[in-house]
Amino acid sequence: MPEMASTLERVASAKPSGTRFVIVEKSTAVVPDATIKVWNGPLPTLADVYRARAVIRQHLPPTPLLRPEALSERLGCEVFVKCENLQPTGAFKIRGGLYYMSQLGDAGLARGVVGASTGNHGQSLAWAARAYNSSATIFVPEGANALKVAAMRRLGAKVIHFGRDFDDCLLESQAFAELNDAVFVHSANEPNLVAGVATHTLEILEEEPDVDAVFVAIGGGSGLCGACLAGKGIKPDLQVIGVQSTGAPTVYEAWKSRTLVRLDSLDTFAEGIATREAFAMPSQMLWGTVDEIMLVSDADLKRAMLTLMETTRLVAEGAGAAGLAGAYARREMFAGKKVAVIVSGGNLTLDVLSDAINEECAW
Ligand SMILES: Cc1ncc(COP(=O)(O)O)c(C=O)c1O
């Protein structure tokens, strides 16, 4: 891949002091327990979440929290659906981008932001850059979801296709930001971004304080960190459960082994939760806090998409349906209780919808 070599080489020659990118391999970074600090930067606090909410509500109304009876009937518990798919960008990530950008300051805004994304973090940065008169350059994998790419361009972002997946884009975008003196915005190792996305769970608890559990999709982990931060901060006995695909079990493996794992490859259609590397800040925030991280199959994600559509008339992309797929798998544990599922995104292509309809059925 000559393009990959070229930007990294340019950075190497511009910064001869040595490589800036440290990849933590599974074999070299065993962290034996949750108390060991793997992240030396600041962590977001509940106060940050309230500050973020004050900023975000200047731009966005709270998303609906639905209680579809047909869905509750299928799961045997009272299900609340947090409709992040109805955000202007079609995903919860917009909350993080907005709060991040609001704290960047004039100098940062003038430099512009750079990010790596399968599309929804990128849309979030593009939307926020437009709102704050900044600029955004987003690296997306070859073959990225075309709806997400078109939306980012519509919002004025420069979109660069690069590499096979999010993790390839991450390295390239960091190098690009350094070379161009732009602000690199990590999709998970970023306290203000997590404080921003945490406002989804704050909104859930404000509307339904008696919720017993919340189910959250996991890619890099910002959404789950936010749910733990706001959820446990406001209601310590709230069960917070993260959901990954069996084909992309990075954060699950990291949590189980207390190791910053890095997988060689992934196999899931749900690009929003396809991340190969476990990141330091989410790991630090999650390992001692989250109640469970669980896996569901891609077939389960498709069934969840179809069931959501049939019972609530809502569209979820694969990642966006992970919370519901997790709740369905744990339905006996929460029988008769109040369960919130965050429908984290709705940027579903018709090709993927057609596959889901042809391959699976609703529950
Ligand atoms: C729709 C959707 N759900 C879930 C996620 C995972 O979020 P996180 O990377 O914060 O874990 C993403 C990430 O982009 C997403 O787009």
The ligand as an SDF file (V2000), in Angstrom:
LIG
                    3D

 16 16  0  0  0  0  0  0  0  0999 V2000
  -23.5960    2.8110   15.5500 C   0  0  0  0  0  0  0  0  0  0  0  0
  -22.4320    2.6000   16.4540 C   0  0  0  0  0  0  0  0  0  0  0  0
  -22.6130    1.8910   17.5680 N   0  0  0  0  0  0  0  0  0  0  0  0
  -21.6040    1.6490   18.3980 C   0  0  0  0  0  0  0  0  0  0  0  0
  -20.3330    2.1220   18.1420 C   0  0  0  0  0  0  0  0  0  0  0  0
  -19.2350    1.8110   19.0850 C   0  0  0  0  0  0  0  0  0  0  0  0
  -18.9030    2.9310   19.8160 O   0  0  0  0  0  0  0  0  0  0  0  0
  -17.5860    3.0150   20.6350 P   0  0  0  0  0  0  0  0  0  0  0  0
  -16.4580    3.0460   19.6540 O   0  0  0  0  0  0  0  0  0  0  0  0
  -17.7380    4.2360   21.4040 O   0  0  0  0  0  0  0  0  0  0  0  0
  -17.5140    1.7990   21.4820 O   0  0  0  0  0  0  0  0  0  0  0  0
  -20.0940    2.8870   17.0060 C   0  0  0  0  0  0  0  0  0  0  0  0
  -18.7780    3.4260   16.7120 C   0  0  0  0  0  0  0  0  0  0  0  0
  -18.5660    4.1490   15.7830 O   0  0  0  0  0  0  0  0  0  0  0  0
  -21.1790    3.1260   16.1380 C   0  0  0  0  0  0  0  0  0  0  0  0
  -21.0150    3.8180   15.0090 O   0  0  0  0  0  0  0  0  0  0  0  0
  1  2  1  0
  2  3  1  0
  2 15  2  0
  3  4  2  0
  4  5  1  0
  5  6  1  0
  5 12  2  0
  6  7  1  0
  7  8  1  0
  8  9  2  0
  8 10  1  0
  8 11  1  0
 12 13  1  0
 12 15  1  0
 13 14  2  0
 15 16  1  0
M  END
$$$$
